[in-house]
Amino acid sequence: MTNIPRALAVSLLSSAFLLTITAAFAQSTTTPPTTATRPTAPEQNSLPNATAPPASTTQTTGQGSTDPKVREMNQKEKDKVDRQGK
């Protein structure tokens, strides 16, 4: 019967010890170093791609020439929505 209180005491002491070590480790890793410096100038400059085509206001990005049949179907649907609603 004397082994149970000893086992309980050892268990409590070891868990308290481990919690203390864990708390100390967590505290030491969350503080930033005091020698940190910020860059003074940007390290990367944005330059246009030399091989890219010039910007255009007539054609949006990703838009290609559409098939006449597709244009006709789209126009019919737009007209239907205008007349009947969604």
N, C-alpha and C positions, 0 to 999 in steps of 0.2 A: 503494500500500500504506500510505502514511502517513495516509490519510483514515480508515481503519477505527479505529485507536486514538483519533484525535481525536473521531470520532463517538461512540465508546464513552464517552470521558471526558465529553463534553457531555451525553450521555444520563444518565450516573450523577450528574453534578452537578445537572442540572435535576430529576431525580427526588428527590434528597436535599433540594433547596430546596423542592419542592412538599410533601414529607412534613413538613418543618419547619413550613411555613405551615399545613397541615391540622391538625397536632397542636396548634399554638398556638390556632387557631380553635376546635377541639373543647374545649380546656381552658377557654377563656374563656366558652363558652356553657353549661358544666355547673355553674358555681358560682352559687348563688342570690344575689340582691341582698341587701346588708346592711340595706337600709331596709324590708324586708318586715315588715308588721304583721299581726296576727291580729284578726279582728273580736271585739268584746267582747260583743255581744248577738246573738242569732239574728235573721237578716234576714227570716225568714218564720215565721209562726205557723200551726199547723194548726187550722183551724176546720171544724166539720161543715157540710155543704151544707144550706142552709136549705130547699131544695125537696125534699130526699130524704125518703122515708118513714121512720118510726121503725124501729128495729131490732126484729126478730122472732125468737123462738126456735123457732117452729113451722115455718118455711119457710126453707130454706137459700138462699144466693145462687144465682141461676140456675135454681132449681127452679120449675117451673110445675105447674099442675094436670095430672095425667096422665089419659089416656083410660082408661076402664074395661077396654077390650080389652087395652091395653098392660099394665095392672096384672095382669090375669089371666094373660097370657103370662109376665110376669116371675115371678109366684108359681109357675106350673107349672115353670119352669126352676129356681127355687130348690128346690122339692120334689124335682126330679129329681137335682140335685146332692147334696142331703142323703141321698137313697136310694142313688145309684150312685157318687157321687164325681165328680171331674172327668173 
